[in-house]
Amino acid sequence: MKCRVRIIGVPMDLGQSRRGVDMGPSAIRYAGLDSRLRQLGHEVHDAGNIPVVDREALLDCTDGSFFVRSIAETCRHTYEAARQAIAEGFFPLFLGGDHSIAIGSIGGITHDSRKGIIWIDAHGDFNTPETSPNGNIHGMPVSILLGYGLPELVDIGRPGPKVAPADVVLIGTRDLDYDERTMLKNSGVTILTMRDIDERGIGAVARTAIQTLSHCESLHISLDMDALDPAEAPGVGTPASGGLTYRESHLLMEVLGDTNRVRSMDIVEINPILDNRNQTTHLAVELTASLLGQRIL
């Protein structure tokens, strides 16, 4: 299925402590995302970047709430960009930045209709300010989207939760904080860990995710590149060993793409400073192409 793709960069690095992910959108563009999608027959419009306050301007602030307010402001802009793209019939493709951008992107794409969310990530991203060991917001977006945590982030765009637990599937999970693990178990979210992938294979896991979200007409893919093994994707800030292989990740994208139900996507947490000869960014482009129609035959 050919799409009208709108690329939206969100170069935000305020949700984590390690610098560099703000360069992710530029790196993915440099790796040839636009031309690759055009080769597949898609119409591509690059909307540029959402405005983000420079982190350097906040470093002298003694009140940590400045970071939260700045994240909230960026996510509000992202929310409106997502809502507008969906309303105008585009496939919004969000380039992060850290994973807290999904508070805005998923909030916006669910403004007018229910969406199934497939969250591909090494981590659960289900912390709250009370459970987080470091306070980083990029470890909280799933819980925020379900209505837990800081009200100034939960209520972006519209008050309260943006998705229901039954609408969320996590894939590739393998690195959870202690309290986060308990919260996730009790959340109602479907969690397909790396053990599930090891035992059943990525094809079966992908089909389980699709079946779990069969009540949703369309799907959103939120791809954190640290879902892949660091040998495949070294350019991430929070690597975790034992992740998806090159072929597992491509097959996952292909099976999801075969549904013809995917209508939006995030690609997040690429840190070009930590990458090896743009390996991670090129892989991100390849995986996007696999989701949007690239096939062997």
Long-range contacts (C-beta under 8 A, 24 or more apart in sequence): 1-260, 1-293, 2-40, 2-41, 2-42, 2-43, 2-293, 3-42, 3-43, 3-90, 3-91, 3-292, 4-42, 4-43, 4-45, 4-89, 4-90, 4-91, 5-37, 5-42, 5-43, 5-44, 5-45, 5-90, 5-91, 5-93, 5-292, 6-45, 6-46, 6-47, 6-85, 6-88, 6-90, 6-91, 6-92, 6-93, 7-33, 7-34, 7-44, 7-45, 7-46, 7-47, 7-93, 7-95, 8-47, 8-48, 8-49, 8-50, 8-78, 8-81, 8-82, 8-85, 8-92, 8-93, 8-94, 8-95, 8-105, 9-47, 9-48, 9-49, 9-50, 9-94, 9-95, 9-97, 10-49, 10-50, 10-52, 10-74, 10-78, 10-94, 10-95, 10-96, 10-97, 10-101, 10-104, 10-105, 11-49, 11-50, 11-52, 11-96, 11-97, 12-50, 12-52, 12-71, 12-74, 12-96, 12-97, 12-98, 12-100, 12-101, 13-55, 13-97, 13-98, 14-52, 14-53, 14-55, 14-58, 14-67, 14-70, 14-71, 14-74, 14-98, 14-100, 14-137, 15-71, 15-98, 15-99, 15-100, 15-101, 15-136, 15-137, 15-138, 16-98, 16-136, 16-137, 16-138, 16-139, 16-237, 16-238, 17-134, 17-136, 18-237, 18-238, 18-271, 19-55, 19-273, 20-237, 20-271, 20-272, 20-273, 20-274, 21-96, 21-97, 21-98, 21-237, 21-268, 21-269, 21-270, 21-271, 22-52, 22-55, 22-97, 23-271, 23-272, 23-273, 24-95, 24-96, 24-97, 24-267, 24-268, 24-269, 24-270, 24-271, 24-272, 24-281, 25-49, 25-95, 25-96, 25-97, 26-272, 27-270, 27-272, 27-275, 27-278, 27-281, 28-95, 28-267, 28-270, 28-281, 28-284, 28-285, 29-95, 30-278, 30-281, 31-278, 31-281, 31-282, 31-284, 31-285, 32-282, 32-285, 33-95, 33-285, 33-288, 36-285, 36-286, 36-288, 36-289, 37-288, 37-289, 37-292, 40-289, 40-292, 40-293, 40-294, 41-293, 42-91, 42-292, 42-293, 45-90, 47-81, 47-85, 50-74, 50-77, 50-78, 50-81, 51-77, 52-97, 64-135, 67-137, 68-137, 68-150, 68-152, 68-153, 69-152, 71-100, 71-103, 71-137, 71-153, 72-152, 72-153, 72-156, 74-101, 74-104, 75-100, 75-101, 75-103, 75-104, 75-107, 75-153, 75-156, 76-104, 76-156, 76-157, 77-104, 78-103, 78-104, 78-105, 78-108, 79-104, 79-105, 79-107, 79-108, 79-111, 79-156, 79-157, 80-108, 80-157, 81-108, 82-106, 82-107, 82-108, 82-109, 82-111, 82-264, 83-108, 83-109, 83-111, 83-112, 83-157, 84-108, 85-109, 85-264, 86-111, 86-112, 86-263, 86-264, 87-112, 91-263, 91-264, 91-265, 91-292, 92-264, 92-265, 93-264, 93-265, 93-267, 93-288, 94-264, 94-265, 94-266, 94-267, 94-268, 95-267, 96-266, 96-267, 96-268, 96-269, 96-270, 97-268, 97-269, 98-137, 98-138, 98-237, 98-268, 98-269, 99-125, 99-138, 99-141, 99-222, 99-224, 99-266, 99-268, 99-269, 100-137, 100-138, 100-140, 100-141, 101-266, 101-268, 102-141, 102-145, 102-222, 102-266, 102-268, 103-141, 103-144, 103-145, 103-153, 103-156, 104-156, 104-157, 105-220, 105-222, 105-264, 105-266, 106-141, 106-145, 106-162, 106-163, 106-220, 106-222, 106-266, 107-145, 107-156, 107-157, 107-158, 107-162, 108-157, 109-220, 109-263, 109-264, 110-162, 110-163, 110-220, 111-157, 111-158, 113-217, 113-218, 114-164, 114-167, 114-216, 114-217, 115-163, 115-167, 115-216, 115-218, 115-219, 115-220, 115-263, 115-264, 116-167, 116-168, 116-169, 116-213, 116-215, 116-216, 116-218, 116-219, 116-220, 116-261, 117-145, 117-163, 117-167, 117-168, 117-169, 117-213, 117-219, 117-220, 117-222, 118-169, 118-171, 118-209, 118-213, 118-219, 118-220, 118-221, 118-222, 118-256, 119-168, 119-169, 119-170, 119-171, 119-222, 119-224, 120-170, 120-171, 120-172, 120-221, 120-222, 120-223, 120-224, 120-227, 120-244, 120-252, 121-170, 121-171, 121-172, 121-173, 121-222, 121-224, 121-226, 121-227, 122-172, 122-173, 122-174, 122-175, 122-224, 122-226, 122-227, 122-238, 122-239, 122-240, 122-243, 123-173, 123-175, 123-176, 123-224, 123-226, 123-238, 123-240, 124-170, 124-173, 124-176, 124-177, 124-180, 124-181, 124-184, 124-191, 125-224, 126-176, 126-180, 126-183, 126-184, 126-187, 126-189, 127-177, 127-179, 127-180, 127-183, 128-183, 130-179, 131-177, 131-179, 131-180, 131-183, 132-177, 133-177, 138-269, 139-177, 139-180, 142-168, 142-170, 142-189, 143-183, 146-187, 146-189, 148-183, 164-188, 165-189, 166-215, 167-213, 167-216, 169-209, 169-212, 169-213, 171-197, 171-205, 171-206, 171-209, 171-227, 171-252, 172-197, 172-227, 172-243, 172-244, 174-240, 174-242, 174-243, 175-238, 175-240, 194-242, 194-243, 197-244, 197-248, 202-244, 202-248, 202-251, 202-252, 203-251, 203-255, 205-252, 206-251, 206-252, 206-255, 206-256, 207-255, 209-256, 210-255, 210-256, 210-259, 210-261, 216-261, 217-261, 218-261, 218-262, 218-263, 218-264, 219-256, 219-259, 219-261, 219-262, 219-263, 220-262, 220-263, 220-264, 220-265, 220-266, 221-256, 221-262, 221-264, 221-265, 221-266, 221-291, 222-265, 222-266, 222-268, 223-265, 223-266, 223-267, 223-268, 223-284, 223-287, 224-268, 224-269, 225-267, 225-268, 225-269, 225-270, 225-280, 225-283, 225-284, 226-269, 228-283, 232-279, 232-283, 233-279, 233-280, 233-283, 233-284, 234-274, 234-275, 234-276, 234-279, 234-280, 235-270, 235-271, 235-272, 235-273, 235-274, 235-275, 235-276, 235-278, 235-279, 235-280, 235-281, 236-269, 236-270, 236-271, 236-274, 236-280, 237-269, 237-271, 237-274, 238-269, 246-283, 249-283, 249-287, 250-286, 250-287, 250-290, 253-287, 253-288, 253-290, 253-291, 254-290, 254-291, 254-295, 256-291, 257-290, 257-291, 257-292, 257-293, 262-291, 265-291
